[in-house]
C-alpha cells in the first residue's frame, strides 16, 4: 500500500509540476511579439492542453508541437522579404525558448 501511495503521490507531483510549467509556458508565449511590431500591439496564441496527458511523453511531444505552431503563427509577418523572414525565424526561436516546458 505504501508503494502504491508513493507512486500516486509522485505522479501527482509530476503532473502538477508539468501543469505549472505549461501555465508559465503559455504566459511566455502570450507575451511573444511579432518581429517588426515595435509600435504594434503584441499578438498572442492560446495553446490548449486540456486534451493532453502531460504525464506521458506523447502528451508532452504534442504540447511541444502545439507551442512550435503557435510561435510560428504569432511570429508570421506575412512578408517574403529575406530580412523579414530571418526576423520571423528569430522570433519563433525566442518564443519557443521562452515558452517550451522543461522536459524531465
LINTA-V674766 format. One record per run of one state. SS is the DSSP state (h for helix, s for strand, l for the rest). FROM is the first residue (numbers start at 1). TO is the last residue. If there is no record, write none. Layout:
ss & from & to
SS & FROM & TO
SS & FROM & TO
This chain:
ss & from & to
l & 1 & 1
h & 2 & 30
l & 31 & 56
h & 57 & 75
l & 76 & 81
h & 82 & 99
l & 100 & 104
